[in-house]
Amino acid sequence: MHSCFDPYQCQSSPNNRISVYIYPMKKYVDENGVPVMPSISREFQEVLTTIADSEYNTNDPAKACLFVPSIDLLNQNILRLRETGQVLGRLPRWNHGHHDFQLQGANHLLFNMLPGMEPDYNTALEVPRGKAILAGGGFSSWTYRPGYDVSIPVFNPFTADMELPGKPDGFGCRNCKNDYQLSSTSRLLISWTATFCMILRGARMGQSALSDAMMAGCIPVIAIDTYVMPFSEVLDWKRAAVILREEDLPDVHNVLRRISQERITNMRRQVEFFWRSYFRSMKAITLTTLKVINDRAFRHASRSYEDWNDPTPKSGVTSPLFLPLIPTQAMGFTAVILTYDRVESLFRVITEIAKTPSLAKILVVWNNQAKAPPQGSTWPKVNKPLKVIQTTANKLSNRFHPYDEIETEAVLAIDDDIIMLTPDELEFGYEVWREFPDRLVGYPGRVHLWDNATKSWKYESEWTNDVSMVLTGAAFYHKYFGYLYSMAMPGDIKNWVDTHMNCEDIAMNFLIANVTGKAPIKVTPRKKFKCPECTNVDNLSADQSHMVERSVCINKFTDIYGMMPLKMVEHRADPVLYKDNFPEKLKRFNQVGPL
């Protein structure tokens, strides 16, 4: 890819993300005043809109490392090939800032779904395109440039938003009379009841029949030699399709008969996952194309095989912590305190948490770039290791960064004004986390509610019978989730949090619930976490506009995830003898505060 694509243009792109610039739309005419380009199709308009609304878009061509012409090349049948090539050659950045013919079209992305024209039907767009990346439908292994071009599906606008009824189990074969007289609607009706759908070679290799079959939940049986499957660079088609050589077609019935019912079920589920995630709309196809290119440009931050191919299990997501062992108590936890300049309150927090028996280390994240941390001699004298890290930018996400200094599995995120928690409450919280290391275990509980009036989610901090979030102003989590938050947070959530200086705790709740499918655990009965010495100006939670913004966060995060991952629970964890009429000095956790 690097021989045709200049990766250095992407180095200025933030957050391991390519920046894509869309050329302004222009009208091109020939010497007779006849338009060179056809009017833009609805499908290509969706491509441009998707890019413009995406996290990859930039309006500054100087900051872009990928350029998309506003020229509709989806259907070669309606293009004037020579004139279209001339239009591309006149784009300001087509020559890559050089006059070298070898670099023409580098760092440009073109979309095409119907390449070739009769009688030959070439399998790639025949417009002169130089080194441009082609996102094309119907590539053969002879025309596809591996690791450079992107094979995409051929989109069928008539089935994009259809919802089909449930499919019956089982497998049957029959011969249909007048097969070639079937309308597209009739073909889909047959697909509803089919387990397998044959996809055979046509005039073009890429056919909408593949998407039609997947939309219907039908397992594709593909017999098209040399066909490059859509997004085959990242999608494992062996999990979703039966791929045969054309010479093996006479034996197709026996091949399908040998597939077990269990595998059929798994393949159907995989087909549905591929369809909904990557095929069902022009938006999905466009975003998937950009993600593939982004992964090439930033290999170190690319999505894993599992990220691309693993659907959510029907029984719920599984724990990412593969060792079914309770972390040893001796390992302890690392307290990460996020602070800005509340030095007196910070010192009190350090003094109190240092009394917790299982505390292994204190890490202070100093988020103030305009003011240096206090001198070493002024810090509290504690019997636990204490390290101060001064950040380069004031970001709330700094609290979850997987610092090298964190050597324990358990991390206690705590604010610099949480001075009311006792060592017993912290120790009990750590014990609960040891039993449930894949949960977020914390003290202040919150809940999300559906507002019928506004048809949106609402953040609620009042006392209710339910809890769906615990705030990370005081919460234990596995350090693995700190890595996920910093390196693999979906969408632009992390940037949103850092820009708005709010909702990092909600983002962490969403992340853990989405990964594990489990609710957080609230520990101890304490519900009020007000700093007695903080004014209302300092205490953001007292600000009504702050509450409104947190509701906005919940709805934005839900849109990014495509669902509401938070889970409700109606219980909390308290020490066994908390309510028992038993001498306090005989209780292990006797300093558990009241409401």
C-alpha positions in Angstrom: 0.0 0.0 0.0 2.8 2.4 0.8 4.1 2.3 -2.7 0.9 3.9 -3.9 -0.3 5.7 -0.8 1.6 8.3 1.1 1.2 7.4 4.8 3.1 10.5 6.0 0.1 12.6 5.1 -1.8 10.8 7.9 0.8 11.5 10.6 -0.9 14.8 11.5 -4.3 13.1 11.8 -5.3 12.9 15.5 -6.3 9.8 17.5 -5.0 7.3 15.0 -7.7 8.3 12.5 -7.4 9.2 8.8 -8.7 12.6 7.8 -10.9 12.6 4.6 -11.6 15.7 2.5 -14.5 15.8 0.0 -13.9 18.0 -3.0 -16.6 20.6 -3.6 -19.2 19.8 -6.2 -18.7 21.3 -9.6 -20.4 21.1 -13.0 -18.2 19.9 -15.8 -19.1 20.5 -19.5 -17.4 19.7 -22.8 -16.6 22.1 -25.6 -20.2 21.9 -26.8 -21.6 22.8 -23.4 -22.9 19.2 -22.8 -22.4 18.0 -19.1 -19.6 15.5 -18.9 -20.8 14.0 -15.7 -24.3 12.5 -15.0 -26.4 13.9 -12.1 -25.4 12.5 -8.8 -27.4 9.4 -7.8 -29.1 9.0 -4.5 -26.7 6.3 -3.5 -23.6 8.4 -4.2 -25.2 11.3 -2.3 -25.5 8.9 0.7 -21.8 8.1 0.3 -20.8 11.8 0.5 -23.3 12.6 3.3 -21.9 9.6 5.3 -18.3 10.8 5.0 -19.3 14.4 5.7 -21.0 13.4 8.9 -18.4 10.9 10.0 -15.5 11.3 12.5 -13.1 11.1 9.5 -14.2 14.2 7.7 -12.2 17.4 7.5 -12.9 20.6 5.7 -9.3 21.5 5.5 -7.5 19.8 2.5 -4.1 20.6 4.1 -5.0 18.3 7.0 -6.4 15.5 4.9 -4.6 12.3 4.0 -7.4 10.9 1.8 -9.4 12.8 -0.8 -12.8 11.8 -2.2 -13.9 13.5 -5.5 -17.6 14.5 -5.6 -17.9 12.6 -8.9 -20.4 9.8 -9.1 -18.6 6.8 -10.6 -20.9 4.1 -9.1 -22.2 3.0 -12.5 -19.8 2.9 -15.4 -22.6 2.4 -17.9 -23.5 6.1 -17.8 -19.9 7.5 -17.8 -18.0 9.1 -20.6 -14.7 7.3 -19.7 -12.2 9.6 -21.4 -13.8 12.8 -20.2 -14.3 11.5 -16.7 -10.5 10.7 -16.6 -9.8 14.2 -17.7 -12.0 15.6 -14.9 -10.2 13.5 -12.3 -6.8 14.7 -13.7 -7.8 18.3 -13.1 -8.5 17.9 -9.4 -6.2 20.2 -7.4 -4.5 17.3 -5.5 -4.7 14.6 -8.0 -1.0 14.8 -8.9 -0.1 14.7 -5.2 1.7 18.0 -5.4 4.1 16.6 -8.0 4.4 16.3 -11.7 5.4 12.6 -11.5 2.9 10.5 -13.6 3.6 7.6 -11.2 1.9 9.4 -8.4 -1.3 10.6 -10.1 -4.3 9.8 -8.0 -2.4 8.8 -4.9 -4.3 9.2 -1.7 -7.6 9.5 -3.5 -10.6 7.2 -3.0 -13.1 6.3 -5.8 -16.4 4.4 -5.3 -17.7 2.1 -8.1 -20.2 -0.7 -8.0 -21.0 -1.5 -11.6 -17.7 -1.7 -13.5 -17.2 -2.7 -17.1 -19.4 -2.5 -20.1 -20.7 -5.0 -22.6 -19.4 -7.2 -24.2 -16.4 -7.7 -22.0 -17.6 -6.4 -18.6 -14.3 -5.7 -17.1 -14.2 -6.4 -13.3 -12.7 -3.0 -12.4 -13.6 0.6 -13.2 -12.2 1.5 -16.7 -11.9 5.2 -16.0 -8.2 6.3 -16.0 -7.6 6.5 -12.3 -3.8 6.3 -11.7 -2.9 5.3 -8.2 -6.3 6.1 -6.7 -7.8 3.5 -4.2 -10.8 1.9 -5.8 -13.7 0.8 -3.6 -15.2 -1.5 -6.2 -17.9 -4.0 -6.5 -17.1 -7.1 -8.5 -13.3 -7.4 -8.4 -11.6 -10.5 -9.7 -8.3 -11.6 -8.3 -6.8 -10.4 -11.6 -7.9 -6.7 -11.2 -7.9 -6.4 -7.4 -4.8 -4.9 -5.8 -4.5 -6.6 -2.4 -4.0 -4.3 0.6 -4.8 -1.3 -1.6 -8.2 -1.5 -3.3 -11.3 -2.4 -1.2 -13.8 -4.9 -2.5 -17.3 -3.7 -1.6 -20.8 -5.3 -2.1 -23.1 -4.2 -4.9 -25.9 -2.4 -3.1 -29.6 -3.0 -3.9 -31.6 0.1 -2.9 -34.9 -1.8 -3.1 -34.1 -4.2 -0.3 -32.0 -1.8 1.9 -34.7 -1.2 4.6 -36.8 -4.3 4.2 -37.5 -6.4 7.3 -38.2 -10.0 6.6 -40.2 -12.5 8.7 -38.4 -15.2 10.7 -36.8 -18.0 8.8 -37.8 -21.6 9.4 -35.1 -24.1 10.3 -34.2 -27.0 8.0 -33.0 -27.5 4.5 -34.8 -28.4 1.3 -34.0 -28.6 -2.3 -36.4 -28.3 -5.3 -36.4 -27.4 -8.9 -38.2 -24.2 -9.9 -39.8 -24.0 -13.4 -39.1 -20.9 -15.4 -36.3 -19.8 -13.1 -35.2 -17.0 -15.4 -38.7 -15.5 -15.5 -38.7 -14.8 -11.8 -39.1 -11.1 -10.8 -36.7 -9.7 -8.1 -39.7 -9.7 -5.7 -40.4 -13.4 -6.4 -36.7 -14.2 -5.9 -36.8 -12.6 -2.5 -40.0 -14.5 -1.5 -38.3 -17.7 -2.2 -35.2 -16.6 -0.3 -37.3 -16.1 2.8 -37.8 -19.9 3.2 -34.4 -21.0 1.9 -31.5 -22.1 4.0 -29.0 -21.7 1.2 -29.0 -19.4 -1.8 -26.9 -20.0 -4.9 -24.9 -17.1 -6.1 -23.6 -17.9 -9.6 -21.5 -16.0 -12.2 -23.4 -13.4 -14.2 -22.4 -10.8 -16.7 -20.7 -9.0 -13.8 -19.0 -10.8 -10.9 -20.4 -8.5 -8.3 -24.1 -9.0 -7.9 -26.8 -7.6 -5.7 -28.0 -11.2 -5.2 -25.4 -11.6 -2.5 -26.8 -8.7 -0.5 -30.3 -9.9 -1.2 -29.6 -13.4 0.1 -27.9 -12.0 3.2 -30.7 -9.6 3.9 -33.1 -12.6 3.9 -30.9 -14.5 6.3 -30.0 -17.0 3.6 -26.5 -18.6 3.7 -24.8 -17.7 0.3 -23.4 -20.6 -1.7 -20.9 -18.8 -4.0 -19.6 -20.5 -7.1 -17.7 -17.7 -8.9 -14.1 -18.5 -9.5 -11.6 -15.6 -8.8 -14.3 -13.4 -7.3 -12.9 -11.2 -4.4 -15.6 -11.3 -1.7 -16.7 -7.9 -0.2 -14.4 -6.7 2.6 -12.5 -10.0 2.4 -9.5 -8.3 3.9 -11.2 -8.2 7.3 -14.2 -10.5 7.1 -13.9 -14.2 7.5 -16.3 -15.5 4.8 -15.8 -19.2 5.8 -18.0 -18.3 8.8 -20.9 -17.0 6.7 -20.8 -18.6 3.3 -20.1 -21.8 1.4 -17.6 -21.1 -1.3 -17.2 -23.6 -4.2 -15.2 -23.9 -7.3 -17.4 -23.7 -10.4 -16.3 -27.2 -11.4 -17.7 -28.6 -8.1 -21.3 -27.3 -8.8 -22.6 -30.8 -9.8 -21.8 -32.0 -6.2 -23.3 -29.0 -4.4 -26.2 -30.9 -3.0 -23.9 -33.4 -1.2 -21.7 -30.6 0.0 -24.6 -28.8 1.6 -26.1 -32.0 3.1 -22.9 -32.6 5.0 -23.2 -29.3 6.9 -24.5 -29.8 10.4 -27.6 -28.1 11.8 -25.4 -26.4 14.5 -23.1 -25.0 11.9 -26.1 -23.8 9.8 -27.4 -21.9 12.8 -24.0 -20.3 13.4 -23.6 -19.4 9.8 -27.0 -17.8 9.6 -26.2 -15.8 12.7 -22.9 -14.7 11.1 -24.8 -13.8 7.9 -27.2 -11.6 9.8 -24.2 -9.9 11.6 -22.4 -9.2 8.4 -25.6 -7.8 6.8 -26.5 -5.5 9.6 -23.0 -4.3 10.4 -21.5 -3.9 6.9 -24.0 -4.4 4.1 -27.4 -3.1 4.8 -27.0 0.5 3.6 -24.8 2.8 1.7 -23.8 4.4 5.0 -22.7 1.0 6.4 -20.7 0.2 3.2 -19.1 3.6 3.2 -18.1 3.6 6.9 -16.7 0.0 6.6 -14.6 1.1 3.6 -13.1 4.0 5.6 -12.5 1.7 8.6 -10.6 -0.8 6.4 -8.4 2.0 5.0 -7.9 3.5 8.5 -6.7 0.1 9.8 -4.2 0.0 7.0 -2.9 3.5 7.8 -2.7 2.8 11.6 -1.7 -0.8 11.9 -0.9 -0.5 15.6 -4.4 0.7 16.4 -6.3 -1.5 13.9 -9.3 -3.6 14.9 -8.7 -7.2 15.7 -10.1 -10.2 13.9 -12.7 -10.6 16.6 -13.8 -7.0 16.4 -14.6 -7.4 12.7 -16.1 -10.9 12.9 -17.6 -11.8 16.2 -21.3 -11.1 16.7 -22.7 -10.6 20.1 -23.6 -14.0 21.6 -27.4 -14.5 21.9 -26.8 -15.3 25.6 -25.2 -12.0 26.1 -21.6 -10.9 25.8 -18.9 -12.8 27.6 -16.4 -11.6 30.1 -13.1 -10.4 28.5 -11.2 -11.6 31.5 -10.3 -15.1 30.4 -8.8 -16.2 33.7 -11.6 -17.5 36.0 -9.5 -16.8 39.1 -10.1 -14.4 41.9 -7.2 -11.9 42.1 -5.2 -12.5 45.2 -5.8 -10.2 48.1 -2.1 -9.6 48.5 -1.9 -8.0 45.1 -4.0 -5.1 46.3 -5.2 -2.1 44.3 -3.8 1.1 42.9 -5.7 4.3 43.8 -5.7 6.8 40.9 -6.6 10.3 42.1 -7.5 12.9 39.4 -6.9 16.4 40.6 -6.5 19.9 39.3 -5.6 22.3 42.1 -7.7 21.4 45.2 -4.5 20.6 47.2 -6.0 20.6 50.7 -8.8 18.3 49.8 -6.3 16.1 47.8 -4.0 15.7 50.8 -7.0 14.7 53.0 -8.0 12.0 50.4 -4.5 10.6 50.3 -4.3 10.5 54.1 -7.6 8.6 54.4 -7.1 6.1 51.6 -3.6 5.3 52.8 -5.2 3.6 55.8 -6.8 1.0 53.6 -5.1 -2.4 54.2 -5.2 -3.6 50.6 -3.9 -0.3 49.0 -0.7 -1.0 47.1 0.1 2.3 45.5 -1.3 5.9 45.1 -1.1 7.5 41.7 -1.9 11.2 41.5 -2.8 12.5 38.1 -2.1 16.2 38.1 -4.3 17.7 35.4 -3.2 21.3 35.7 -0.7 22.4 33.1 -0.5 26.0 34.3 0.5 25.1 37.8 3.1 22.7 39.0 2.3 20.1 41.7 3.2 21.0 45.3 6.8 20.5 46.5 7.6 17.0 47.6 8.2 18.0 51.2 4.6 19.3 51.5 2.9 16.0 50.6 1.3 13.8 53.3 3.6 11.3 54.9 2.0 7.9 54.1 3.3 4.3 54.3 2.4 3.5 50.7 4.2 4.4 47.5 3.0 7.7 46.0 3.7 8.9 42.4 2.6 12.1 40.8 2.1 12.2 37.0 1.7 15.7 35.4 -0.4 15.5 32.2 0.2 17.4 29.0 -3.4 18.4 28.6 -6.4 18.9 30.9 -8.5 15.9 29.9 -11.0 13.9 32.0 -9.9 10.8 30.1 -6.5 11.0 31.8 -7.9 9.3 34.8 -8.4 6.1 32.9 -5.1 6.0 31.0 -3.3 2.7 31.5 -0.2 4.2 33.1 2.9 1.9 33.4 2.9 2.7 37.1 -0.3 0.7 37.5 1.0 -2.8 38.4 -2.1 -4.2 40.0 -5.2 -5.6 38.3 -7.6 -3.5 40.4 -7.7 0.2 40.0 -9.6 2.6 42.3 -10.6 5.7 40.5 -11.3 8.4 43.0 -11.8 12.2 42.9 -9.8 14.6 45.0 -12.9 15.7 46.9 -14.1 12.2 48.0 -13.0 12.6 51.7 -16.1 10.9 53.2 -15.2 7.3 52.4 -13.8 5.3 55.3 -11.0 2.7 55.0 -13.5 0.0 55.8 -15.8 1.1 53.0 -12.8 1.1 50.6 -11.6 -2.3 51.8 -15.1 -3.8 51.4 -15.4 -2.4 47.9 -12.1 -4.0 47.0 -13.3 -7.3 48.4 -16.4 -7.2 46.3 -14.4 -6.3 43.2 -12.2 -9.4 43.8 -15.3 -11.5 43.6 -16.5 -9.7 40.4 -13.4 -8.4 38.6 -15.3 -7.9 35.3 -17.7 -5.4 36.9 -17.5 -1.8 37.8 -17.8 -1.7 41.6 -18.5 1.7 43.2 -20.3 3.8 45.7 -22.4 6.6 44.2 -25.2 5.0 42.2 -27.1 6.6 39.3 -29.8 5.4 36.9 -30.9 6.1 33.3 -34.6 6.4 32.6 -36.7 6.7 29.5 -38.6 10.0 29.2 -41.9 9.4 27.3 -42.4 13.1 26.9 -39.1 13.8 25.1 -38.7 10.3 23.6 -35.2 10.2 24.9 -33.0 8.9 27.8 -32.7 10.9 31.0 -29.9 10.8 33.5 -31.3 10.6 37.1 -29.4 11.1 40.4 -32.4 10.9 42.7 -33.0 7.9 45.0 -34.7 5.1 43.1 -35.1 1.3 43.5 -32.7 0.8 40.5 -29.1 1.3 39.7 -27.6 1.2 36.2 -24.4 3.2 36.8 -21.9 3.8 39.5 -19.8 7.0 39.2 -16.1 6.7 38.8 -15.5 9.5 41.4 -15.1 6.4 43.6 -15.1 3.0 41.8 -13.0 -0.1 41.3 -12.4 -1.5 37.8 -10.0 -3.9 36.1 -7.1 -2.1 34.5 -8.0 -3.9 31.2 -11.0 -1.5 30.9 -8.6 1.5 31.3 -6.9 0.2 28.2 -10.1 -0.2 26.3 -11.3 3.3 27.3 -8.0 4.8 26.1 -7.3 2.8 23.0 -10.6 1.2 21.8 -13.5 3.5 22.8 -16.2 3.4 20.1 -16.8 6.4 17.9 -15.8 9.8 19.1 -16.9 9.3 22.7 -13.5 9.9 24.2 -13.1 13.1 22.3 -16.6 14.2 23.2 -15.8 13.7 26.9 -12.5 15.6 26.7 -14.1 18.4 24.8 -17.1 18.8 27.1 -15.2 18.0 30.3 -18.1 15.8 31.4 -19.4 12.2 31.3 -16.2 10.2 31.5 -17.9 8.1 34.2 -21.0 7.5 32.0 -18.7 6.5 29.1 -16.9 4.0 31.3 -20.2 2.5 32.5 -21.3 2.2 28.8 -18.0 0.6 27.9 -18.0 -2.1 30.6 -21.7 -2.9 30.2 -21.2 -3.3 26.4 -18.2 -5.5 26.7 -19.5 -7.8 29.6 -23.3 -7.5 29.3 -23.4 -7.0 33.0 -24.6 -4.2 35.4 -22.3 -2.4 37.8 -22.3 -3.3 41.5 -23.1 -0.6 44.1 -21.5 -1.2 47.5 -22.5 0.1 50.9 -25.6 2.1 51.6 -24.0 5.5 51.3 -25.7 7.7 48.7 -24.7 11.3 49.5 -21.2 12.2 48.2 -21.1 15.9 48.8 -17.9 17.6 49.6 -18.7 19.6 52.8 -16.1 22.2 52.1 -16.8 22.6 48.3 -19.0 25.4 47.0 -21.7 24.9 44.5 -19.4 26.4 41.9 -16.9 23.6 42.5 -19.5 20.9 42.8 -20.6 20.2 39.2 -23.2 17.7 40.2 -25.2 20.5 41.8 -25.5 22.4 38.6 -28.7 21.7 36.7 -27.2 22.4 33.4 -24.6 19.7 34.2 -27.4 17.2 34.7 -29.0 18.2 31.4 -25.7 17.7 29.6 -25.3 14.3 31.2 -28.7 13.3 29.7 -27.3 14.5 26.3 -24.3 12.3 26.9 -26.4 9.2 27.5 -28.4 9.8 24.3 -25.2 10.5 22.2 -23.5 7.4 23.5 -26.6 5.3 22.8 -26.6 6.5 19.2 -22.9 5.6 18.8 -23.3 2.1 20.3 -26.5 1.6 18.3 -28.3 0.4 21.4 -28.6 1.0 25.2 -26.0 -1.3 26.8 -26.6 -0.2 30.4 -28.2 -2.9 32.6 -30.6 -2.2 35.6 -30.1 -3.9 39.0 -32.2 -3.6 42.1 -29.6 -4.7 44.7 -26.4 -3.5 46.3 -23.6 -5.2 48.3 -23.3 -4.7 52.0 -21.2 -6.4 54.6 -22.9 -9.5 56.0 -23.2 -8.2 59.5 -24.1 -4.6 58.6 -27.7 -4.7 59.9 -27.2 -7.3 62.6 -27.5 -6.5 66.2 -23.9 -7.5 66.9 -21.0 -5.7 68.8 -19.4 -3.3 66.4 -15.9 -4.3 67.5 -16.6 -7.9 66.3 -17.6 -6.8 62.8 -14.9 -6.9 60.2 -16.3 -3.7 58.5 -17.7 -1.7 61.3 -17.0 1.8 59.8 -19.5 1.5 57.0 -21.2 4.9 56.9 -25.0 5.5 57.1 -27.2 7.0 54.3 
